[in-house]
Amino acid sequence: MNSKRKHSEKVNWPVTILLILGCITIFFPLYMAVMIALKQPSEMTNDIAGALSFPQHWSLGNFTEAMRVTDFWNSLGNSLLISAAAVILSILIHSLAGYAIGRNMKSSKFYNFVYLYIVSGMFVPFAILMMPLVKQTSQMGIGNRAGVILLYVVFYMPMNLLLYSGYLKNIPLALEEAARVDGASTWRTYWSIIFPIMKPMHATAAVLTVLGTWNDVMTPLVIMAGTGKNTLPLAQLTFQTQFGTNYNLAFASYLLALLPVLAFYLICQKQILNGVVNGAVK
């Protein structure tokens, strides 16, 4: 009995060490960002010790100034609008496309071709599409927030389609067959049965999409140029000039921008875990 207890309580040190190193890797830049955001410019030095040391005078003045310089509430509103619209449209459109293609790609060469064609978009870099997209959105009159939202829905369709079509393989066809026997149409079957079952994948797609849209700089920069509308990443470019970077205000602004997306990630992560657990119990 004692030998069994010792064997069961044995620590997997290689995995434990890797986890500790991973935590340190994540904690170190976050700690540095907090320390720099709470310091005054006069406390900044060129050595690493100066960046890691505690502030001489704890102050939230950098956060207040960063909010003023970036017009925080307007920039935050634009980022929230673009990210929320992109996530909602992506979940609705991509899940529906994933269902239609995923259920028919094995029996139809056409759907299989469409699947491969859309997924191949993951390998096309944005730099190749940037100038044609700028010209097209300008000609179509959508060189604004609506155009950015539309582009995000298109950009994240290959990845989300891959996820949704793969997740459908875990959903038995018997559920749809039973719904058809009861007289439900394909449309009703999808929205009443399949869409709720895919809730864990909705959360996954939402997290991946919002992380990409929230932190993106290039797409709003080239599409929304001249509109006077800034997202948070665009507004934060004001801290970088040809003569240097105001790290105190920049890191304070980065931490402010981190809070909304972090809260969203934690909420969706809980939904993913609940979905996995419920699926395992069933």
GIMORA-V627269 format. One record per residue. N is the residue number from 1. D_FIRST is the distance of its C-alpha to the first C-alpha in Angstrom with 2 decimals. Layout:
<<N	D_FIRST> <N	D_FIRST>>
//
This chain:
<<1	0.00> <2	3.80> <3	5.45> <4	5.11> <5	6.29> <6	8.70> <7	9.83> <8	10.59> <9	12.32> <10	14.32> <11	17.99> <12	20.53> <13	23.15> <14	26.03> <15	26.03> <16	25.64> <17	28.55> <18	30.65> <19	30.17> <20	31.19> <21	34.20> <22	35.12> <23	35.10> <24	37.25> <25	39.60> <26	40.16> <27	40.35> <28	42.80> <29	45.80> <30	45.27> <31	45.28> <32	48.40> <33	50.14> <34	49.58> <35	50.77> <36	53.88> <37	54.71> <38	54.76> <39	56.96> <40	60.71> <41	62.44> <42	63.58> <43	59.98> <44	59.26> <45	59.23> <46	58.91> <47	55.82> <48	52.21> <49	51.63> <50	54.36> <51	52.82> <52	49.37> <53	50.68> <54	50.88> <55	54.30> <56	56.68> <57	57.81> <58	55.53> <59	57.69> <60	57.55> <61	61.08> <62	60.06> <63	58.56> <64	61.77> <65	63.93> <66	61.85> <67	62.26> <68	66.01> <69	66.47> <70	64.56> <71	66.05> <72	62.44> <73	62.88> <74	65.20> <75	63.09> <76	59.93> <77	61.75> <78	62.77> <79	59.28> <80	57.82> <81	60.55> <82	60.17> <83	56.37> <84	56.16> <85	58.90> <86	57.42> <87	53.96> <88	55.39> <89	57.75> <90	55.12> <91	52.69> <92	55.50> <93	57.22> <94	54.39> <95	52.18> <96	55.20> <97	56.10> <98	52.53> <99	52.52> <100	55.92> <101	55.20> <102	51.57> <103	52.47> <104	55.49> <105	54.82> <106	53.49> <107	56.47> <108	59.16> <109	60.18> <110	61.94> <111	58.83> <112	56.90> <113	59.69> <114	59.71> <115	55.96> <116	56.26> <117	59.38> <118	57.84> <119	54.55> <120	56.60> <121	57.88> <122	54.67> <123	56.06> <124	59.42> <125	59.50> <126	61.19> <127	63.58> <128	65.35> <129	65.83> <130	66.68> <131	70.46> <132	71.13> <133	69.07> <134	70.99> <135	74.27> <136	73.26> <137	71.87> <138	75.03> <139	77.29> <140	75.44> <141	75.62> <142	71.86> <143	71.54> <144	69.78> <145	66.52> <146	66.92> <147	67.19> <148	64.07> <149	62.10> <150	63.44> <151	62.54> <152	58.96> <153	58.60> <154	59.89> <155	57.89> <156	54.49> <157	55.28> <158	54.02> <159	50.56> <160	50.20> <161	51.61> <162	49.01> <163	46.21> <164	47.67> <165	48.49> <166	45.00> <167	43.42> <168	45.69> <169	43.94> <170	40.95> <171	43.31> <172	44.06> <173	47.73> <174	47.27> <175	47.57> <176	50.97> <177	52.13> <178	51.35> <179	53.31> <180	56.26> <181	56.28> <182	56.61> <183	59.59> <184	58.15> <185	59.83> <186	58.06> <187	58.83> <188	57.46> <189	54.35> <190	53.61> <191	54.12> <192	52.55> <193	49.51> <194	48.89> <195	49.72> <196	47.30> <197	44.47> <198	45.03> <199	44.39> <200	41.46> <201	43.77> <202	46.58> <203	44.48> <204	43.62> <205	47.28> <206	48.40> <207	46.20> <208	47.30> <209	50.92> <210	51.18> <211	49.60> <212	52.19> <213	55.16> <214	54.41> <215	54.24> <216	57.01> <217	60.13> <218	62.14> <219	62.80> <220	64.17> <221	66.00> <222	68.02> <223	68.44> <224	69.12> <225	71.30> <226	74.37> <227	73.18> <228	72.37> <229	68.92> <230	65.90> <231	62.19> <232	59.91> <233	59.32> <234	63.08> <235	63.86> <236	61.45> <237	63.56> <238	66.08> <239	63.92> <240	64.52> <241	68.01> <242	69.65> <243	69.65> <244	65.98> <245	63.20> <246	62.67> <247	58.92> <248	58.64> <249	60.13> <250	58.55> <251	54.96> <252	55.71> <253	57.03> <254	54.06> <255	51.67> <256	53.86> <257	53.86> <258	50.08> <259	49.45> <260	50.76> <261	49.07> <262	45.78> <263	45.90> <264	46.76> <265	43.91> <266	41.36> <267	42.79> <268	42.73> <269	39.23> <270	38.06> <271	40.00> <272	38.42> <273	34.85> <274	35.81> <275	37.44> <276	34.51> <277	32.11> <278	34.67> <279	35.23> <280	31.55> <281	31.34> <282	34.52>>
//
